[in-house]
Amino acid sequence: MAHRLTVKGRVTIPENVREHLGIGPGSEVVFEIGPLGDVLVRNAVARVPGAPVRSPSDALRGTRKTGMSTDEIMSLLRAHDEDANDPGFR
């Protein structure tokens, strides 16, 4: 299937190709010209085939280990908010 190039030189990478490369929004790709003049598109980051695509924000999700429950963290945050509303709080 042919794809039309926009005035700005952009083209949509088909979904099946994005899945094959393991790329999604924010991913970087590398374009290489092969010996026969063909153009190769590669994922700029090495990945394990079949591994799910992760966005940059997904990579950060769930990485902070505090040893505290969500309720304990919320209590601390609420106490900080109450302190911040105190006129003597700096």
Secondary structure, 3 states (H helix, E strand, C coil): CCCCCCCCCCCCCCHHHHHHHCCCCCCCEEEEECCCCCEEEEECCCCCCCCCCCCHHHHHCCCCCCCCCHHHHHHHHHHHHHHHCCCCCC
